[in-house]
Amino acid sequence: MIRGSSLLAALGVALAVGVIPLLAQEDEELRKHPGYVDFSQLPIPSEGEEIVEVYIRGPLLRLVAKAAGEEDEALARTLSKLLLVRVNTFGTDSVTALALQPQIAKIEQELAKKRWEKVVRAKDRRGETAHVYLKMEGEKILGLLVMAVEPGGEAAFVNIVGEIDMEAIGKLGKKLDIPALEGVKTSERPK
């Protein structure tokens, strides 16, 4: 007879053996999606005073979609079509901000090769930069990338993967408390 703790241990092992490969397969599929951007080359700190990491995949997004459905059908539809929302923000000093610029340039080169559309590129006198890209397939938006760096302030890197309704992305930012998304409100395709 199997005791309760042995049964739980066996169940835990079986679950881990079954779930981990599924998550790995899902991650591999995400990496192949045209809207996915690899942030691994960025020097994103793993700890510090001001770090926010958000990594929400499809299953959790669909749960949020169900919860939002009663209040906001448009937001629920948008969430149900998303595969990943990934946000990394962290405090920067002038050295970190300077170190990020060549990495951002490498990402921009990769985006150009993959035919992403640049919709915003801004730089001010203080060295603040902002880059916004969309991955389009016909009239559909399949990916959104935001890269913003404020020396002595904050750096933010956002990648949304899946079919995107730009009107609902700002609502998503409010719903999930992601300030970097709250300002996105346009549904017009870039020219």
Secondary structure, DSSP 8 states (H G I E B T S, - for coil): ---HHHHHHHHHHHHHHHHHHHHHHHHHHHHHSTT----TTS---SSSSSEEEEEEEHHHHHHHHHHHHTT-HHHHHHHHHEEEEEEEEEE--HHHHHHHHHHHHHHHHHHHHTT-EEEEEEE-TT--EEEEEEEEETTEEEEEEEEEE-TTSEEEEEEEEES--HHHHHHHHHHTT-HHHHT--------
